[in-house]
């Protein structure tokens, strides 16, 4: 599992279109994913991710989230319910396969 996390972090670090804030948010999501047992989908809330990632602005948080979705690093389903965290899917296996294919 550590290898998977390390590999995913290396992929996002190599992507020049992803700045430090989206990368930090992605790292925070990987932390939540690991804490929740590395399931295919997991729940996250802004109140947990913002302090973990060091993002203080709601606007920056949402911009980073949008970048991660547009670049295909995550699938995000907002809950629109204050009592239920939003759902995230990390398409990590697809990213790892694309990365291996691109290194040839």
N, C-alpha and C positions, 0 to 999 in steps of 0.2 A: 504494500500500500504506500509506503514512503516513496518508493520508486515512482508510483503513479503521480503522487503529489509533486514530487521534484520535476518530473517530466512535464506536467501541466504548467508549472511555474516557469520552466525554461522556455516553453512555447510562447507564453504571453510576454516574457521578457524580450524575446527576439522580434516581436511584432512592433515595428517602429510607429505604427498608427495608434498604439495604446500607450498612453502616458502613465506617469507614476500613480495618479489617483485611481484610475480604473484598475490598475494592477494591484494596488493596495486593497481595493474593495474585493477583487477576485480572491486575493489571499485570505481575507476575512471570511469569504464564503467557503473556501476550502477548509478553513478551521471549523466552521459550523457543520459542514458536510462530514468531516471526520468525527466530530463530537456526537453526531447523530447516527453513527454506525455505517457511514459510507453507502447509504442506500441510493438508489437511482434518483429519487426525488427527496427533497428535504425542505424544511420550513425555515424561513429567515424573517427577521423584522428589522426595520430601519433603526430602531432603538438599540439593537445589539450590534448591527453591522457598522454604524457610523463611528462609535468609539473604537471598535476593533481596527478599523481601517484608518482612523485618524482624520476622517472627513467631518467637518463641522457645519458645513452649509447644506441645507436641503437641496438647493439648486445643483450644487456640485455632485451630491449623492445621486440625484436623478439623471444628471448628464452622464455620469460614470456607468450607471445601470444601463442606460440607453446604448452606450458604446459597447458594453459587454454583450448585449443582446444582438446588436447589429453585426458585430464581428463573429457571432456564433459561439462565443465562449460559454454562454448560458442560455437557457430558456427560462423565462420568468412569467409566472402567472400571479398577478396581484390578487389579494383576497378581498380588498375593499371592505374588510371587517376589522375593526380595532382589536377584537379579541382573538383573531385567528391570523397567524403569520402567513406571509406570502410563500408560494411554492417555487422552488428553483430546481431545475434539472441541469446537471453538468454533462454535456455531451462529450465527456473526456475521452472515451474510447475512439470516437470519430476523429477528435483532434489528434490523438496519438497516432492513428493510422495515417492521417493526412501528413503529419509531420515526418513520419518514417518514409512515406512515399516521396516527399519533397526533397529528401536528403540524397537521393540517388543521383 
